[in-house]
Amino acid sequence: MVERRVTVGWAEGLHARPASIFVRAATASGVPVTIAKADGNPVNAASMLAVLGLGAQGGEEIVLASEADDSDAALDRLAKLVSEGLDELPETV
């Protein structure tokens, strides 16, 4: 299991538009990824309803994880997206 702990960089948290950006990026990563609050249960990062259901707020720590062998680069990219509150997935880390 590979994981990244990051602080949500979007001021509004993972709601509406930021959640949509994140879910698209998680889906595009090509590896199964879960997302959880630091003290919560993991949910499918490619599910809009699951991500919205987390209620992750800006400044709150989340955990991105994957059991895929080649998930390091994907998790790095998703962590950068979330921590910096970017509008799209970065091409490189």
C-alpha positions in Angstrom: 0.0 0.0 0.0 1.4 3.4 -1.1 -0.1 6.5 0.5 0.3 10.2 0.6 -1.0 12.5 3.4 -1.8 16.0 2.1 -3.6 19.1 3.3 -6.5 20.2 1.1 -5.4 23.4 -0.6 -8.8 24.5 -2.0 -10.2 27.1 0.4 -13.7 25.6 -0.1 -12.5 22.1 0.4 -13.4 19.1 -1.8 -16.8 20.4 -2.8 -18.4 20.9 -6.2 -15.8 22.2 -8.6 -12.7 21.1 -6.7 -14.2 17.6 -6.2 -15.0 17.4 -9.9 -11.4 18.3 -10.8 -10.0 15.7 -8.3 -12.4 12.9 -9.4 -11.5 13.5 -13.1 -7.8 13.4 -12.2 -8.2 10.3 -10.1 -10.0 8.5 -12.9 -7.4 9.6 -15.4 -4.6 8.3 -13.2 -5.2 4.8 -14.5 -4.7 3.2 -11.1 -7.3 2.5 -8.3 -7.0 5.2 -5.7 -8.8 5.7 -2.4 -9.2 9.0 -0.4 -10.0 9.4 3.2 -10.0 12.0 6.0 -7.0 11.4 8.2 -9.1 9.6 10.8 -11.8 8.2 8.4 -12.6 5.3 6.2 -11.3 5.3 2.6 -13.6 5.7 -0.3 -13.2 5.4 -4.1 -11.4 8.5 -5.3 -13.0 8.1 -8.8 -16.6 8.5 -7.3 -17.9 12.0 -7.2 -20.6 11.1 -4.6 -18.0 9.4 -2.4 -15.6 12.3 -2.6 -18.4 14.8 -1.8 -19.5 12.6 1.0 -16.2 13.0 2.8 -16.9 16.6 3.5 -13.2 17.4 3.4 -12.6 21.1 4.2 -9.8 23.4 3.2 -6.8 23.0 5.4 -7.9 19.5 6.5 -5.5 16.5 6.1 -6.6 13.7 3.7 -4.9 10.4 2.8 -4.6 9.2 -0.8 -3.7 5.5 -1.2 -3.4 2.8 -3.7 -2.4 -0.9 -3.7 -1.3 -0.8 -7.4 2.4 -1.5 -8.0 2.9 1.5 -10.2 1.0 4.1 -8.2 3.8 6.3 -6.9 3.7 8.8 -9.8 -0.1 8.9 -9.8 -0.3 9.6 -6.1 2.4 12.3 -6.4 0.4 14.0 -9.1 -2.9 13.8 -7.2 -1.2 15.0 -4.0 0.2 18.0 -5.8 -3.3 18.8 -7.3 -5.0 18.6 -3.8 -2.3 20.4 -1.8 -1.9 23.3 -4.2 -5.6 23.6 -5.0 -4.9 23.5 -8.7 -7.5 23.9 -11.4 -6.2 20.9 -13.4 -4.0 17.9 -13.1 -0.3 18.9 -13.5 1.5 17.2 -16.5 4.6 16.6 -14.4 5.3 16.5 -10.7 
